[in-house]
Amino acid sequence: MKFCNFCGNKIKIEAKFCSHCGRKLKNSEKIEHKPEVKGIRPIPKNIVPAFFIGIVFIGIISVVVIFLSQKSSTTEGENLMLTLSEERVTDISQQIKEIKRIEEKRKEGYSLNEKPFVEGNYAYDERTVDFRLVCKRDCPIPKETLDQEFAAIAYAVSTVRGLTQGDIDPSLMPFEVHVSEDDVCPTIKPYHNSQNIARAYRSSYTDINGNSRGLLCFFYDIFPYEDFERFYFPYTISVHETIHLFQQNKFPPYSGSGEILTEGVAMVVDSFFVKGNERNSFCWEGNNWFKSIQYNNPDDPHGTGQELFFELCNQYGFDYDDLPALFRELERRNGGVDEKEFVNIINNIVGADTSYLFRWAGVI
C-alpha cells in the first residue's frame, strides 16, 4: 500500500491515479505508445534449431494464454454485474460517511447569499458548496438511497475535477439535482421518434430569483432500481451526468456529431469509475465489453463515442492523463469550438493525425 501525494488516502502500489481524488500520482509516468526499435544481430548457426523449437513452444503457450485470457475476460465482465458482497456494502457505507463528513466541513463558513437556493416543498434537501440534492414532498425514494446518491454526486464532482484539472462553468454553480419528476425536472424523450423517456439527463435552468443553475434530473420513481446500476459506487448514471455538467458551455453543440464527442469523452471519464478496470486505462478491453452490454444500438451516440475514444486510446495513446490538456484547451476557447477544431485539439495532444477515426464515427 502507498499513499496519494495529494489527498493522503491509501492506494494500490501499482496505481497511476488516486481512486479517491482522481489526481495523477507524481511517481507515475505516462506510458508511451510508440514501438521500440532495436538493432538486429545475426543469429549464430548453432542455435537456429533451438530457436525454431522455441518459436513452436511459444506458439503453443500463446494459444493457451489467449484462450484463458478470453475466458478470464468473459468471467471478469460477468463479475462486474454481480450483486455487491456484504463487505462491499459496508465499504460503500463507510465511503458515504466519510464523504458526508468532508462535505459538512466544506460547508463551514460558506454563504449562498450571492445565489441562494429557492426554498421548495421538499422532503429531502441536502446541500454542499457545489450543489444540493432534493426530492419532492411525499418522496417515493428511500432516504438511504438518497443519501447514497448525495454522496455519489459529491464523490463524482471531486474526482472529475482531479481527472480533468478543470471545473464546471461558474455560471452553472451551485447546481441542483432532482431525483424524481417535478416542476423543475419533467420527463423527456431523448431521441427523435423515441417511445422511451430518459432515465436521467443534464440541463440548466433559471430559478424564480433569476439565478442560472446547472441541473441534473434522475427518475428513480419511474425506473426499476436495477436500471441505475446501483451495484456500483459511485453510480454509473450519476457520474455520467455529472461529467456532462463539466462539459457544458465548452464542447461543440450537443446534437448530431457534437453529441458523439460529448458522449465519447463522458464515457472515457465514466470508465475511470468502473470496478475491475485493472489497467487504469481507457484501453482496457473491459470498456469495449461495457459498451456492448449498455449501448447495442449502432445509432446511439453513447456507443459510437465510446468506440471512437477506445480506438483513440489503443491506436494513439489518448487516455485519462490527456484529459487536463483537452479541458484546458476547451476552457481557453470559452465554448467556441466546433467539431473540426475539437479534432485538431486531439491531434495536437497525441501528435498525430487522427482524422480518419473521426470520419469513421461521422463527426467530421
Secondary structure as UniProt FT lines:
FT   STRAND          2..3
FT   TURN            5..7
FT   STRAND          10..11
FT   TURN            13..14
FT   TURN            19..21
FT   TURN            26..27
FT   HELIX           45..47
FT   HELIX           48..80
FT   HELIX           86..107
FT   TURN            108..109
FT   STRAND          122..127
FT   STRAND          131..136
FT   HELIX           143..164
FT   HELIX           170..172
FT   STRAND          175..178
FT   TURN            192..193
FT   STRAND          200..206
FT   TURN            208..209
FT   STRAND          212..218
FT   TURN            220..222
FT   HELIX           225..228
FT   TURN            230..231
FT   HELIX           236..247
FT   TURN            248..250
FT   HELIX           257..272
FT   TURN            275..276
FT   TURN            278..279
FT   TURN            282..283
FT   HELIX           285..294
FT   TURN            298..299
FT   HELIX           301..316
FT   HELIX           320..322
FT   HELIX           323..332
FT   TURN            333..335
FT   HELIX           339..350
FT   HELIX           355..360
FT   TURN            361..362
//
